[in-house]
Each structure stands twice: as structure tokens, then as C-alpha cells.
Amino acid sequence: MSNSFAFPSIHDFPPFYTFQPTQTTWQNQVALWSEIILSYYRHHKLYRLELSEALNSELFYNKGINRRLKLDTLKMIIDEMVKQGMAEWDSPPKKTTAIIYWRKPEEWATLINNWVFEAGMTNSILTVYEIAHGDTTEGLEFHKLDQIILMKSLDILVKKGVAQTFQGTSVDDI
């Protein structure tokens, strides 16, 4: 990846890559992994974690100490992140892909709503594409936001009564 991520020193600690059976140690390990995952994903503006692919990434495989997190351990870490609202399984029964919430949908909704207000676009019609990929959002944190997260955020704005969504004429239009 382009700009490198500064891993904390715990990332070079061999036992960090092994499931710790003592409950308090495990809870600490999960908290540390969660923090690293969220920071890494925020740094690189990533949203989806494909578990089998990710196991070969610098995030879960430290070549310097030749340690790799096991798939089962990563699933347990993501399960804990899901319980705490920091992640969501893309297809829960399979548990192959997780959506990482380094910013929760409610926070994205607030950012989008503030942008609409500050840009004077209240009562304007905007496409999902314009919000996530338009020139006017270039440089904003939600530019290139994952579609699932964007739709969850827009649903929050709809429930608050500050937005409406309309289905377009084709399946891809929203």
C-alpha cells in the first residue's frame, strides 16, 4: 500500500498471533487487535475485510517474526468486534467477509448530513454516486465510502426525517 502504516510494538510480539486461552488475556488481545484493525483500515480507507485474503496481508502476517494469525482466531476477533458494533459480517452464516466500522454508520450519516447542509444542498436531489464519488465530495472523508455503509448511513438519515431515498429506473439506480 502507498503510505505505510506504523504498527504498534505489540505487532512484533510472537504470542500476539496465538489465541490466548486465559479469559482476561484474550479480552486484552481482542481489544488490541480491534484497535489495530480499526486504525489500519482508517489509515488506508478500507472497509471490507476478506478473511482468507487478509491473513496474508501485513496486518495479520508479520514476516519479520514469521507469525501469522490463524483464521479461527481472526473470526473470533471479528465476532467480538461485531458484538461491540465495530464490525458486521457481510454474510453472517459464512463469516468470510466483514465490514469494518472505523467510523459507525451513524457517524457517516452525520458527516454526510453536515456536508449537505454546509454545501447548501438541502432539498436537493443527489445520487448515491454523487455522494460517494462526485467531484464535490473529493477530499471529504466519505468520498469512495463503501456502498453498504453509505446505504446504512442514508437509511439513518431517512429515519431521522432529514433525507429521502428513491429507487431509480434501473436496478443500479438509487
C-alpha positions as CSV (number, residue, x, y, z in Angstrom):
1,M,0.0,0.0,0.0
2,S,1.1,3.6,-0.6
3,N,1.7,5.4,2.7
4,S,2.9,2.9,5.3
5,F,1.1,2.2,8.5
6,A,3.0,2.4,11.8
7,F,2.2,-0.8,13.7
8,P,2.4,-0.7,17.5
9,S,5.1,-2.7,19.1
10,I,2.7,-5.4,20.2
11,H,2.5,-6.4,16.5
12,D,6.1,-7.7,16.8
13,F,5.3,-9.9,19.9
14,P,5.0,-13.5,18.7
15,P,2.3,-14.6,21.3
16,F,0.1,-11.9,20.0
17,Y,-0.6,-14.1,17.0
18,T,-1.7,-17.1,19.1
19,F,-5.1,-17.5,20.7
20,Q,-4.7,-16.9,24.4
21,P,-7.0,-19.2,26.4
22,T,-7.0,-17.2,29.7
23,Q,-10.1,-15.0,29.5
24,T,-8.6,-11.7,30.7
25,T,-5.6,-12.2,28.4
26,W,-7.9,-13.0,25.5
27,Q,-10.1,-9.9,26.1
28,N,-6.9,-7.8,26.1
29,Q,-5.7,-9.4,23.0
30,V,-9.1,-8.8,21.2
31,A,-9.0,-5.2,22.3
32,L,-5.5,-4.7,20.9
33,W,-6.3,-6.5,17.6
34,S,-9.5,-4.5,17.3
35,E,-7.7,-1.2,17.8
36,I,-5.0,-2.2,15.2
37,I,-7.6,-3.3,12.7
38,L,-9.7,-0.1,13.1
39,S,-6.5,2.1,12.9
40,Y,-5.2,0.2,9.9
41,Y,-8.5,0.3,8.0
42,R,-8.9,4.1,8.7
43,H,-5.4,4.8,7.6
44,H,-5.8,3.0,4.3
45,K,-9.6,4.0,3.9
46,L,-10.6,0.3,3.7
47,Y,-14.0,-1.0,4.6
48,R,-14.1,-4.8,3.8
49,L,-12.0,-7.5,5.3
50,E,-11.9,-10.7,3.3
51,L,-10.6,-13.0,6.0
52,S,-8.7,-15.6,3.9
53,E,-7.0,-12.8,1.8
54,A,-6.3,-10.7,4.8
55,L,-4.4,-13.5,6.6
56,N,-1.6,-12.9,4.0
57,S,-1.5,-9.1,4.5
58,E,0.9,-7.2,6.6
59,L,-1.9,-6.7,9.1
60,F,-2.1,-10.3,10.1
61,Y,1.1,-11.8,8.8
62,N,4.3,-10.3,10.3
63,K,7.1,-11.6,8.0
64,G,9.8,-10.1,10.3
65,I,8.9,-12.6,13.1
66,N,7.3,-15.1,10.8
67,R,4.0,-15.1,12.6
68,R,0.5,-15.3,11.2
69,L,-2.9,-15.1,12.8
70,K,-5.0,-18.2,12.3
71,L,-8.3,-18.0,10.5
72,D,-10.3,-19.2,13.5
73,T,-8.7,-16.7,15.8
74,L,-9.4,-13.9,13.3
75,K,-13.1,-15.0,13.2
76,M,-13.3,-14.8,17.0
77,I,-11.8,-11.3,17.0
78,I,-14.2,-10.2,14.3
79,D,-17.1,-11.8,16.3
80,E,-16.1,-9.7,19.3
81,M,-15.9,-6.6,17.1
82,V,-19.4,-7.3,15.8
83,K,-20.7,-7.6,19.4
84,Q,-19.2,-4.2,20.1
85,G,-20.6,-2.5,16.9
86,M,-17.2,-2.1,15.3
87,A,-17.8,-4.6,12.5
88,E,-20.5,-6.6,10.8
89,W,-20.4,-9.9,9.0
90,D,-21.2,-9.3,5.3
91,S,-22.9,-12.7,5.1
92,P,-23.2,-13.9,8.7
93,P,-23.5,-17.7,8.2
94,K,-20.4,-17.9,6.1
95,K,-18.2,-15.4,8.1
96,T,-15.8,-14.9,5.1
97,T,-16.1,-11.1,4.8
98,A,-16.6,-8.4,7.4
99,I,-17.4,-4.8,7.1
100,I,-15.1,-2.8,9.4
101,Y,-16.7,0.3,11.0
102,W,-13.7,2.5,11.8
103,R,-16.5,5.1,11.7
104,K,-20.0,3.9,12.5
105,P,-22.9,4.4,10.1
106,E,-24.4,7.0,12.5
107,E,-21.2,9.0,12.3
108,W,-21.1,8.8,8.5
109,A,-24.7,9.9,8.4
110,T,-23.8,13.0,10.5
111,L,-20.8,13.8,8.2
112,I,-23.0,13.5,5.1
113,N,-25.8,15.5,6.6
114,N,-23.4,18.2,7.6
115,W,-21.9,18.3,4.2
116,V,-25.3,18.6,2.5
117,F,-26.2,21.5,4.9
118,E,-22.9,23.3,4.6
119,A,-22.8,23.0,0.8
120,G,-26.3,24.5,0.6
121,M,-27.8,21.4,-1.0
122,T,-30.7,20.9,1.5
123,N,-33.8,19.9,-0.5
124,S,-31.6,18.9,-3.5
125,I,-31.7,15.6,-5.2
126,L,-28.3,13.8,-5.1
127,T,-27.4,10.4,-6.4
128,V,-25.6,7.8,-4.3
129,Y,-22.8,8.0,-6.9
130,E,-22.5,11.8,-6.4
131,I,-22.3,11.4,-2.6
132,A,-19.6,8.7,-2.8
133,H,-17.7,9.5,-6.0
134,G,-18.7,13.0,-7.1
135,D,-16.3,15.9,-7.6
136,T,-18.0,17.9,-4.8
137,T,-17.0,15.2,-2.2
138,E,-13.4,14.8,-3.4
139,G,-11.2,15.2,-0.4
140,L,-14.0,14.5,2.1
141,E,-13.8,11.6,4.4
142,F,-16.8,9.8,2.9
143,H,-15.5,10.1,-0.7
144,K,-15.4,6.5,-2.0
145,L,-17.3,5.2,1.0
146,D,-18.3,1.6,0.7
147,Q,-21.8,1.2,-0.8
148,I,-23.2,-0.9,2.1
149,I,-22.0,1.6,4.7
150,L,-23.3,4.5,2.6
151,M,-26.8,3.0,2.3
152,K,-26.9,2.2,6.0
153,S,-25.9,5.9,6.7
154,L,-28.6,7.2,4.3
155,D,-31.2,4.9,6.0
156,I,-30.3,6.6,9.3
157,L,-30.9,10.0,7.7
158,V,-34.2,8.8,6.3
159,K,-35.3,7.5,9.7
160,K,-34.4,10.9,11.2
161,G,-36.6,12.6,8.6
162,V,-33.8,14.6,7.0
163,A,-33.5,12.6,3.8
164,Q,-35.5,10.5,1.4
165,T,-34.3,7.8,-1.0
166,F,-35.8,7.0,-4.3
167,Q,-35.3,3.9,-6.4
168,G,-34.1,4.8,-9.9
169,T,-35.3,3.4,-13.2
170,S,-32.6,0.6,-13.3
171,V,-31.5,-1.9,-10.7
172,D,-28.3,0.1,-10.1
173,D,-30.1,3.5,-9.7
174,I,-30.9,4.5,-6.2
